[in-house]
Amino acid sequence: MKGIPQISEAEFEVMKVIWDFEPISTPEVVEKLSNKNDWKPNTIHTMLARLVKKKALQARKDGRVFVYTSLVEKNEYVEQKSKSFLQQFFGGTLNSMVLNFIENDKLSKEDLSELKEILSKRDKKGEK
C-alpha cells in the first residue's frame, strides 16, 4: 500500500463527497457540504486546498472552476485507518476488539447474528 496522507476528520468529510461524486467542481462540493454541515464556503475551499497540497486530491482548472478527483482510494484509506485504530487500541488484533465489544455488551443480538452470518459465509468461501 502506497503512503496515504494524514487526513483530519473534517477533511475526511470532504473526501467522502469527492469519492461519492468525482469528478466534482468546487461549487458542487461547497453545495453538498454546506447542506450537510454548517461550514462556510471559505472553510471548504481551505480544506480542498489542504487536500490538494497533501496529494489526497487532484485539482484541474475547467473554465472558471476547479474540478477535483481523488488520488487516494477510499478502500485504501479505510483499510489504513482501520489497521491504525486496531493497533492503537487493541494491539493490532481484531479478536481483542470484537471481544471488547462482546464483553461490554456493545453488540446487540442482531449484531451478533450478523457477525455469525458473515463468519459462516467466510468459512464456506474458504472450503471451496
N, C-alpha and C positions, 0 to 999 in steps of 0.2 A: 504494500500500500504506500503510495507516494505521500510526502509530507502534506498534511492538511493544516491550513492556518487555524489559529485560535479565533473563535467566533464568540462574541458575547451573546447573552440571552436575547437582547434586543436585536442584534444583527441576525440571529437565528430566525427571528420573526420575519425579517426582510427576506432572508434566504428562502423561507418556506413559500413566500409569494413568488419569488423568482422561479423556484423549482416547479411550482404548480402552473405557471403561466408563461414560461420563457418561450421565445424571446418576448420581452416586455419593456415598454418605454417608461421613462421617468414619470410622466403624468399618470400612467396606469398604476404604477407602484404606489405613488402618492395617494391615489384614489382608494385603492384597496386597503392600504394601511390606515388611512385616515378614517375609514368606515369602521375598522376593527379596533383601533387604538385611538387615544386622544393625542396623537403626535401631530406636531406642526410640520408643514412641508419642509422647512429648513432642517429639522431633525432627521427626516427621512433622507434628504439629499446628503447630509453629513454621513449617515450610515452607509449609503450607497457608495460614496467616495471612499470611505474606510475599507469597505469590502473589495473595491477595485484595487486599492493600494495593497491590501493583504493577499491579492491574487485569488480571491474566492469568486470574484465576478469579472467578467469581461464587458467593457462598455464600448460601443461603436456609435459614432455620430450618424444619425439618419435625419437629414434635414435640420430642423431646429431642436431636435430632442436626442437624447441618448437612448439606446436600446441595450438591455442587459441580458446576458446569458451566463449561466453558472460555469465555473471552472472546477468546481468541487461537486462530485456526485453525491446525491442525498444519502444513498445507502452506505457509501464510504464514510461520510461524516457521522451518521448514526452509529455505524459499527465502531468507529474510533471512540466516540463519546461513551458508548456502552461499555467498551473494554476499560476505558479510563475510570468510569463510575465503579465498575466491579473491582478494579484494582484498588481504588481509593477507599472504598467502604467495606469490601468483602474479601480482601486478599486475592482478588483475581478469580475467585471461583463462583460460578453460577449456583452451585449447590448451597453455598453459605447464604447467598441472597434468598433463594427460594425457602430454605429452612428458616431464615429470619422471618419471612412473611408468614409462614405456616405457624411457627411458634408464637407469634404475636397476634394471631387471629386476624391478619390483614387480608386473607384470601377468603372470599365468600364460597359457599358450596358451588355456586355457578363457576367461579374462577377455578376451583379445584377440578370440577368436572371438565371444563375446557382444557385445563392443563393435562389431565389424564388422556383426553381425546387426542391432543397434539402429540403426546408421547407415544400413544398407541399407533397413530399414523406413521410416526417416525420409525418405530420398531418394524412395522410392516414394510416400509420402504427399504430398510436395511436387510430384510430377508430375501429380497429379490436378487 
